[in-house]
Amino acid sequence: MTTTFPDISISTERLVLRPFDEDDAPSLAEMMNDEQVMAWTDVPQPFTADSAGTWVTEYAAAERTEGRGLALAVTEFLTQRLVGIIQLTKTNWHVRSAELSYVIAPWARGEGYASEASLATAQWLFGDQKFERIELRTAADNTASQQVAQKIGCISEGVLRNACIARTRTEEGWVEIRTDFIVWSLLPEDLEGVSEELADTGGFTSFSNWN
């Protein structure tokens, strides 16, 4: 049984999702130090240039080769600019399931790249890789990220109470706060009609603050 993802690229109308390379490190560091990313992820702060280099050359590659998941750089097709990250983690090869997460750079928000990249990844995972379930977890107050999940057809399954650590800025600096996780799932049949619906509404709706 296959227990690693292939070294692949996924293309959409506007994006290319590809493996990370060393040239991505400076843009990755800038993106991960954004306040929205700091608030809604557990990325160590500050996220230095050295941290970005290690993430690209060691972590991202190991996630795939060791069978845990897949990390893809989301880039614009026309400019080749890094605009985000798509990750598959907590992969269960027997159940054929994985958890999907995403980050969009502050300079690329408002373009609908979140839903476009997530939908393309889901279509590839269900079609090419024959997976049966994708799970997403969004912080209870991260409404924009929840809108992305809804847009690509995810179904809300419930709440994991007090299971999420987020961060907020105070006069003394950043502090951790505890909140709930909303759990979403996406199955192959949930994708039926999603692409057509997005096309009917004029493309991928933008969510300016999501991460």
DAQUI-V790459 format. One record per run of one state. SS is the DSSP state (h for helix, s for strand, l for the rest). FROM is the first residue (numbers start at 1). LEN is the number of residues. If there is no record, write none. Layout:
ss = {SS	SS}
from = {FROM	FROM}
len = {LEN	LEN}
This chain:
ss = {l	s	l	s	l	h	l	h	l	h	l	s	l	s	l	s	l	h	l	h	l	s	l	h	l	s	l	s	l	h	l	h	l}
from = {1	10	12	15	19	22	33	35	41	49	66	70	77	82	93	97	105	106	109	113	128	133	140	143	152	155	171	173	187	188	192	194	201}
len = {9	2	3	4	3	11	2	6	8	17	4	7	5	11	4	8	1	3	4	15	5	7	3	9	3	16	2	14	1	4	2	7	11}
